[in-house]
Every structure is written in C-alpha cells, then in structure tokens.
Amino acid sequence: MEHYERHCPPAPRRLNCLIPLPAGYLVPIRWPRSRDEVWRANLPHTHLASEKSAQGWMVENGDKISFPGVGTRFHPGAHKYIVHLAQMLEFPYGKLNNQGNIRNVLDIGCGVATFGAYLLDLDIIAMSIAPNDVHENQIQFALERGIPSTLGVLATRRLPYPSRSFELAHCSRCRIDWLQRGGLLLLEVDRLLRPGGYFVYSSPEAYAPDPLNRKIWRQMSNLARRMCWRIASRKDQTVIWVKPLANWCYMKRLPGALPPMCGHGDDPDAAWNVLMKACITPYSKRVNKFKGSELLPWPQRLTAPPPRLEEIGISSKNFSEDSEIWHSRVVLYWKLMKTEIQKDSFRNVMDMNANLGGFAASLRKKDVWVMNVVPFMESGKLKIIYDRGLIGTIHNWCESFSTYPRTYDLLHAWLLFSEMVNEGCSLEDLLIEMDRIMRPHGYAIIRDKASVVNYIKKLLPALRWDDWSSEMKPKNDALSSGDDERVLIVRKKLWDQALQPL
Ligand SMILES: C[S@@+](CC[C@H](N)C(=O)[O-])C[C@H]1O[C@@H](n2cnc3c(N)ncnc32)[C@H](O)[C@@H]1O
C-alpha cells in the first residue's frame, strides 16, 4: 500500500495553475441534504457508483448521486449498525456516544464515510480515512457530502495524528492484513487509541467459518492478546477489543514477548513522515497513575483545560485566555461576512494554522466541522485539539494537502503566510494550493501582517478571489503579532474557463 501514501513531486514537476471546474459544475448541495445526495456533475466519476451500487454505497439518480446510508458490512443501514455496536458494549440508551465519553473516532477504510456521517447524529466526530485505491475518489464523495474525512492509508508511515487521540477505531471490511510485519498496522491503531479505547472490527475474519478465516482469526486473537487487548464483546459479524487503561498488563509480559514495548527514545506523538514501529507504546506515568486520559465527557472537554496541556508547557490560564480571544475573533469575522453569508453557507471548514483549536471551538454551535491543521513544527499542539474533542492533522504547508480540489467552504489562515516566509516557502504556491482546496464561492479569512496582506491583495484578481472582499485592522489582543495586523476576507468566484479564458 506504500504507493497510496503521500508522494510530493519534486519542484520542477509541480503545477502552478488554477484548476478549472468540471463541465456543468453546480454550487454543492448544502448540508444536511448533502449527506444523502450530491450533484453528479461535481464528481463526474461514475466508476465507484457502478461498482458499489450492489453494496448500497451510492446510486446514480438522474443528475444526482444518492447515498442510501448503507455500507459493505452494514447492509441494514449505518444507523442500526451503530445502535448494535452500542448494545454490544452495553452503553446506556443504546447510544454509542456513551454519555459523551466516546467523541473521537477513527474510521479506517471508510468508503464514502457513511459510518462517520451517521455518527454525527450522536455528537461523535469521526476522522474517516481511505486511500485513492481501486475505490478511486471515495474521499472526494465523502467531502462533497460534507462529512469529515481525508485521504489516508495504513501502509508504512504513521498516520499524522498524535498518540492517544481516539476513543474508538473502526474497520468494517477494510481489507487490511493486520498480521503483516509483526502486527505493525494493528500496533499503529494501538498507538492512536486512548487508554481504554475500542477497536471495532466487522470483517469475515471475525466470523466466517471457513478454514482460512478461522486461521486468521486465531492468529489475530493471539496478537491482540499479546498486545494486552481484551475482547469486550463479540456478536454476529463484529468483534470489539478494548485496550488497557494503564500499564499493569504490559508490566506482566514475559521478557522477550512479542511485539516488544517501544523504547524510551520513541516519541509516540512524532507522526509527520515517521515510519510505523512494530512495538507497543506504554503509557506515561500520569496515565498509569490516573488509569485513563482524565478527560471530561463531551462537550465539557471542549472548554476545560486538557490534561496534556502541561506536556506542551501551556498553563490553564493561557489556554482559557486563548479560547476567549478566539471567541471574540470569530464573532468579528461573522460580523464582517454578515451581509454575504447564509446559515448554511459553510460546512467543510479548515483552520490552516490551528494553534490550540480555539477557532474551531468557537464554531461549535454552527453546523460545520473543522479540519484543524497544525504545521509540523508545532505538531505537539495537535494532542490538545484532540483532547478537546476536535479533529485535525499535522501538515507541512510547503507541500500540498491530502485532499481533492473544491472540498472546503472556508479556509482560515492565521499568521500562516508570515510563517511560510520564515520557512522559505513560496507564498504563491500556498495561494494556489488554497485555491485548489476551496470551493467556488468559498471564503478565505487571512489574518496576518499588513505587508503580507497587501502583497496577497495584489494577487486577488489573478486568483479570481475578487468576488467579494472585506478588510479591517483588528484591535490588538494577547495573540496579536504586533500593531500592523490585518484581517482580509475574500470570496472566490465561480468561474468557468470556457467563458473566461485565462
Ligand atoms: C470494502 S471497502 C469497505 C468500506 C466501508 N468500511 C464499508 O463497510 O462500507 C474497503 C475500504 O478499505 C479501504 N482500505 C483498504 N486498504 C486500506 C489501508 N491499508 N488503509 C486504509 N484504508 C484501506 C478501501 O479504500 C475501502 O475504503
């Protein structure tokens, strides 16, 4: 699967052009309708629809493609499947969110992210990942639907998320060979699970009676046992394992037991271009002492100072101040856009330099989801974002982002351009990449030094980001870079290359 991982072309092969629209492109259907149907013209790729219509992933329906809410392994519907999982775990009221204690989910091999779509009804946010493999543009469909998702594959490198980020990981028929390379891929899932986290596995290896699947099942159970995972429930076509809450089981392992424990030199949160390691990540002293993550249930965890703050040297007071500042900044942004936007103008939002997730936290009451991107030099901050019950990824903005064209309605770039200048990367490349990611009629909020904003303003007509704009000098606050900061909000045109040649 290595060839499905990120591979950036060398500089001479990079394209620096604006991507035209597919013929007949329409402004996307808005959320929540988009969960169930999208415009066919926006994703003119019918391969997946014809391949997967028998499994009910998606169906061609005139000028639309509709999503009946089922998956390869959940024929009766995602909703019923999710209730079934909650009942297997004996969670109250048959609700998988377990009263706010299950919030962050990783869906590995998500298809068109239907599982994640239905989890949203329970206030559970899933990072749904899949590669561009034989299922081609599955993630493009997921994003067009407005479901949190990104290109991602379990292959050789760690997923770009810190350790202990998800309460539950899910694989329904994701067709991964979990036994390969000393259990390397299952050990990566183990790294990402919180103490007491669940791995939900709905795949023939867990139930099919034929000798090959029985053999795989025995080997997988054995590997899971050696990783100190315990079966929490096994029923019908699904098995759910649970990871220990503290180090006691690891400490009881015999010398030489495999897989080995990771050495002290391994930083389990280093996840940008880091090879996976076939070892078990032990818990910190603090987790071991408190037997868990010490997280409050959602939504209290969004605003309470996360326990891992001390790992990145930020005080609770600074965290609370950061949240307050972002709240007032977001109020200002929405005021500036008031005359232009509707309640449903935004669905897929990206904070390109997310810091502690304050921008996303301030959007909680809006019907949006936010991809919080933490530049790789500051990757330690991403665990705070996950501990708040938000999702995000590490990224190097000198490279392109793992997404398809026209997938986000709103991009927020706070002091990103001035950081890029310091990194020696091209501002034009970043603007072109933002244009690729942004939907037509999408918005960008750029908050940066006046010199940077003035430079960007000159490029707006060439980018066709001159549909509408607003600029102001904001009041200074504790996060300001200085007196010369500006807020620039722009809207991208819906332009057709045939009508407006470059
Ligand atoms: C049969 S589909 C199942 C999709 C969905 N889980 C469902 O039940 O409808 C298999 C999925 O696993 C993904 N997949 C296969 N190998 C993978 C890997 N190594 N890492 C991540 N996803 C993978 C495929 O791209 C596809 O999305």
The ligand as an SDF file (V2000), in Angstrom:
LIG
                    3D

 27 29  0  0  0  0  0  0  0  0999 V2000
  -14.8440   -2.9160    1.0500 C   0  0  0  0  0  0  0  0  0  0  0  0
  -14.4820   -1.2640    1.4020 S   0  0  0  0  0  0  0  0  0  0  0  0
  -15.3830   -1.0100    2.9230 C   0  0  0  0  0  0  0  0  0  0  0  0
  -15.8170    0.4120    3.1340 C   0  0  0  0  0  0  0  0  0  0  0  0
  -16.6390    0.6850    4.3710 C   0  0  0  0  0  0  0  0  0  0  0  0
  -15.8670    0.4490    5.5610 N   0  0  0  0  0  0  0  0  0  0  0  0
  -17.9180   -0.1080    4.3680 C   0  0  0  0  0  0  0  0  0  0  0  0
  -18.0590   -1.0050    5.1870 O   0  0  0  0  0  0  0  0  0  0  0  0
  -18.7540    0.1920    3.5340 O   0  0  0  0  0  0  0  0  0  0  0  0
  -12.7910   -1.3130    1.8990 C   0  0  0  0  0  0  0  0  0  0  0  0
  -12.2350    0.0340    2.3070 C   0  0  0  0  0  0  0  0  0  0  0  0
  -10.9610   -0.1200    2.9240 O   0  0  0  0  0  0  0  0  0  0  0  0
  -10.0500    0.7940    2.3430 C   0  0  0  0  0  0  0  0  0  0  0  0
   -8.6740    0.2960    2.5640 N   0  0  0  0  0  0  0  0  0  0  0  0
   -8.0930   -0.8060    2.0280 C   0  0  0  0  0  0  0  0  0  0  0  0
   -6.8270   -0.9220    2.4800 N   0  0  0  0  0  0  0  0  0  0  0  0
   -6.6000    0.1370    3.3150 C   0  0  0  0  0  0  0  0  0  0  0  0
   -5.4820    0.5780    4.0810 C   0  0  0  0  0  0  0  0  0  0  0  0
   -4.3250   -0.0830    4.0960 N   0  0  0  0  0  0  0  0  0  0  0  0
   -5.6180    1.7160    4.8160 N   0  0  0  0  0  0  0  0  0  0  0  0
   -6.7820    2.3970    4.8210 C   0  0  0  0  0  0  0  0  0  0  0  0
   -7.8620    2.0140    4.1210 N   0  0  0  0  0  0  0  0  0  0  0  0
   -7.7820    0.8980    3.3680 C   0  0  0  0  0  0  0  0  0  0  0  0
  -10.5330    0.9020    0.9120 C   0  0  0  0  0  0  0  0  0  0  0  0
  -10.0190    2.0240    0.2290 O   0  0  0  0  0  0  0  0  0  0  0  0
  -12.0340    0.9790    1.1390 C   0  0  0  0  0  0  0  0  0  0  0  0
  -12.4230    2.2740    1.5480 O   0  0  0  0  0  0  0  0  0  0  0  0
  1  2  1  0
  2  3  1  0
  2 10  1  0
  3  4  1  0
  4  5  1  0
  5  6  1  0
  5  7  1  0
  7  8  2  0
  7  9  1  0
 10 11  1  0
 11 12  1  0
 11 26  1  0
 12 13  1  0
 13 14  1  0
 13 24  1  0
 14 15  1  0
 14 23  1  0
 15 16  2  0
 16 17  1  0
 17 18  1  0
 17 23  2  0
 18 19  1  0
 18 20  2  0
 20 21  1  0
 21 22  2  0
 22 23  1  0
 24 25  1  0
 24 26  1  0
 26 27  1  0
M  CHG  2   2   1   9  -1
M  END
$$$$
